[in-house]
Every structure is written in structure tokens, then in C-alpha cells.
Amino acid sequence: MTEHRPALIRDTELPWEPYPAFEGSFRIKRHISRTGQGSELGLGVCTLEPGQSTVWWSFIEGDTDEAVRMRFGDRAYEAYYVLDGRFTFHWRDAAGAEETTEAGPGDAFYFAPGFRYRVENTGGTRAQFLWCMAPSAE
């Protein structure tokens, strides 16, 4: 684990990586992470191409839904801040009831425990958001 101390992380020095590592995955940069800085806070940027979406992930403890590809339990919190483009945020409760909302530059979305989520680029251009998660996934 990295020593805890202040750090400047330069975006230009970070690689884009597929996440999650499934076929057709979107790209992220991890600016702050458990692996990089020993932080329980994760922070980075995500890019999705037009029509691309994330996989379903869950913030429900013990979730066994087969559509879910990433599980964080009910003690993780995440937020996105849209930098560029248009997104549709999809969320389902434990019973499967789904809601959606659209977001654009300057909008933020909070992912509460107890729900499943998926984010889709519904605009005609590459779209980006800043993400922040606690505790950090990696």
C-alpha cells in the first residue's frame, strides 16, 4: 500500500484503461485509488462513445441478479459529475422497478446504496463524467 500523503496526480500521465474488463467496455482513468494512493476514496474520469453504456452494477448487499456484473454491497457510495455529452442514468430497486433520468454537462448524479445502476451515452458525441466512489473499488 502507498504511504498516505498529499499527491498531485496529472491527468496527462495516466493511461486510459477498460473498465470493467468486459468486451465493449468503456474507458476510465483512475486519478485517486486504493492502489495508487492508499485512499479509501476513488476518483477519476470515464469516457463513453455514442450508444455505449456501462454494465449493470449493484449497491445491494447479497445481490444475485444475473444482469449485474459488478457488486459493491450496500456500503459503497458513488457520484458522477457530467463534463461533456448526454447520459441516461438507469436505476433499479431490489424488486426490479426501474427509473431513468437524463443528464448533461454540469449535472451530478448520486448513486445511493440499495439500488442497481447503469449509465448510457445517449448523445451523438463522446461523453465524459467525473466519478467519485467511497470506499474505493481498487
Helices and strands as residue ranges (DSSP letters): G 11-13, E 17-19, E 26-32, H 34-37, E 42-48, E 56-58, E 68-71, E 77-84, E 87-93, E 98-103, E 108-111, E 115-121, E 127-134
